[in-house]
Amino acid sequence: MAAAGLAGGCHAPRPVVPSGVFAPVPREAFAAAAARTAPARRELLRIRWRSDDGRVSVSGSGAVRLAPPDSVRIDVAVRLGVARGTMIVAGDSVWAEPADLVGQLLPDRFALWAALGVVRVPDGVNGFELLEDGGRRFWRVTDGGRQTTTFELRGDTLLGVTRERAGTPLAHLRLLRGPDGAVTRAQVTDYERRARFEVDVAGRQPSEAFPSEVWRLRS
């Protein structure tokens, strides 16, 4: 799911196993469900994060700027000012600075959106399925390499995401939400790397239009 994943806590969250059988659905049905999870307004989020791959544990803070329908900028700083990184996503375009550090600290753009509660279709997807289990809907997409990504939603609210290959979990994202439904914590476990990463939303506020320079890297 990510180079560093998203996670934390004493125990890794486990994927929810749905009861029932997945049925094929058209791409348009999945796209419509994904569109309903898009951010509804511009927001500025303050975050705290922790990463642990079993060898190195690091933490820090950061800021996330969300602009509907498909733009996000995230700035992260490692504790004690050791390093800083920026990632900007606008539609299908991604910029990062410095690229190596961002690749170590932040997930790919699809996992990054999921950590914010937004569903985006991963690259190379050629199969779409749906399973309804009580009040939950599980949307499963498959890419050309037979890797599957399953999005768990209740209504239009994303609860978690699981990536698998040949039935073996690769990574799992679990979202925690506050009384207003907004994401308060994102936890990812990367089973392949035995790594975990956790992001807490320390604060959020609506924003006016962001200055144009927000969507450009410094260099």
Residue pairs with C-beta under 8 A, 6 or more apart in sequence:
1 107
1 108
1 111
1 161
1 163
1 170
1 171
1 172
1 173
1 188
1 190
2 106
2 107
2 108
2 111
2 112
2 171
2 188
2 190
2 197
3 103
3 104
3 105
3 106
3 107
3 108
4 51
4 53
4 104
4 105
4 106
4 107
4 190
4 195
4 197
5 51
5 107
5 171
5 188
5 189
5 190
5 193
5 195
5 196
5 197
6 107
6 111
6 115
6 173
6 186
6 187
6 188
6 196
6 197
6 198
6 199
7 13
7 52
7 187
7 188
7 189
7 190
7 195
7 196
7 197
7 198
8 50
8 52
8 187
8 196
8 197
8 198
9 187
9 198
12 172
12 187
12 189
12 196
13 160
13 172
13 174
13 187
13 189
14 172
15 150
15 160
15 162
15 169
15 172
16 136
16 152
16 159
16 160
18 131
18 133
18 136
18 138
18 152
19 133
20 131
20 132
20 133
21 131
22 129
22 130
22 131
22 138
22 140
23 129
23 130
23 131
24 127
24 128
24 129
25 128
25 129
25 130
26 128
27 128
29 128
29 130
30 121
30 128
30 130
30 139
30 141
31 121
33 119
33 137
33 139
33 153
33 156
34 119
34 120
34 121
35 69
36 156
37 117
37 118
37 119
37 153
37 156
37 157
37 158
38 68
38 69
38 70
38 118
39 66
39 67
39 68
39 69
39 116
39 118
40 68
41 66
41 68
41 206
42 65
42 66
42 67
42 68
42 206
42 207
42 208
42 209
42 210
43 64
43 65
43 66
43 204
43 205
43 206
43 207
44 63
44 64
44 65
44 66
44 204
44 205
44 207
45 63
45 64
45 65
45 66
45 201
45 203
45 204
46 61
46 62
46 63
46 201
46 202
46 203
46 204
47 61
47 62
47 63
47 64
47 76
47 199
47 200
47 201
47 202
48 59
48 60
48 61
48 62
48 199
48 200
48 202
49 59
49 60
49 61
49 62
49 76
49 105
49 197
49 198
49 199
49 200
50 57
50 58
50 59
50 197
50 198
51 57
51 58
51 59
51 105
51 195
51 196
51 197
52 195
52 196
52 197
53 193
53 194
53 195
53 196
54 194
54 195
58 78
58 79
58 82
59 78
59 79
60 76
60 77
60 78
60 79
61 76
61 77
61 79
61 202
62 74
62 75
62 76
62 77
63 74
63 75
64 72
64 73
64 74
64 75
64 116
65 72
65 73
65 74
65 207
65 210
65 214
66 72
66 116
67 209
67 210
70 89
70 90
70 91
71 88
71 89
71 90
71 91
71 215
72 88
72 89
72 112
72 113
72 116
73 86
73 87
73 88
73 89
73 210
73 214
73 215
74 86
74 87
74 106
74 112
75 84
75 85
75 86
76 84
76 85
76 86
76 105
76 106
77 83
77 84
78 84
78 105
83 101
85 96
85 97
85 98
85 101
85 102
85 105
85 106
86 96
86 97
86 102
86 217
86 218
87 94
87 95
87 96
87 102
87 106
87 109
87 112
88 94
88 95
88 96
88 215
88 216
88 217
89 109
89 112
89 113
90 215
94 109
95 217
96 102
96 103
96 106
97 217
97 218
97 219
106 112
107 115
107 188
107 197
109 120
110 120
110 121
110 122
110 123
110 149
111 161
111 171
111 173
111 188
113 119
113 120
114 120
114 151
114 158
114 161
114 173
115 173
115 175
115 183
115 186
115 188
115 199
116 183
116 186
117 157
117 158
117 175
117 177
117 182
117 183
118 158
119 139
119 151
119 153
119 158
121 141
122 141
122 143
122 149
123 143
124 143
124 144
124 145
125 141
125 142
125 143
125 149
126 142
126 143
126 144
127 141
127 142
128 139
128 140
128 141
128 142
129 139
129 140
129 141
129 142
130 137
130 138
130 139
130 140
131 137
131 138
131 140
132 138
135 154
135 155
136 152
136 153
136 154
136 159
137 152
137 153
137 154
138 150
138 151
138 152
138 153
139 150
139 151
139 153
140 148
140 149
140 150
140 151
141 148
141 149
141 150
141 151
142 148
143 149
145 165
146 165
146 166
147 163
147 164
147 165
147 170
148 163
148 164
148 165
149 161
149 162
149 163
150 161
150 162
150 163
150 164
151 158
151 160
151 161
152 158
152 159
152 160
152 161
152 162
153 159
157 177
157 181
158 175
159 174
159 175
160 172
160 173
160 174
160 175
161 172
161 173
162 169
162 171
162 172
162 173
163 169
163 170
163 171
163 172
164 170
168 191
169 191
170 190
170 191
170 192
171 188
171 189
171 190
171 191
171 192
172 188
172 189
172 191
173 186
173 187
173 188
174 186
174 187
174 188
175 183
175 185
175 186
175 187
176 183
176 184
176 185
176 186
176 187
177 183
177 184
178 184
182 201
182 204
183 201
184 200
184 201
185 198
185 199
185 200
185 201
186 198
186 199
187 196
187 197
187 198
188 196
188 197
188 198
189 195
189 196
190 196
190 197
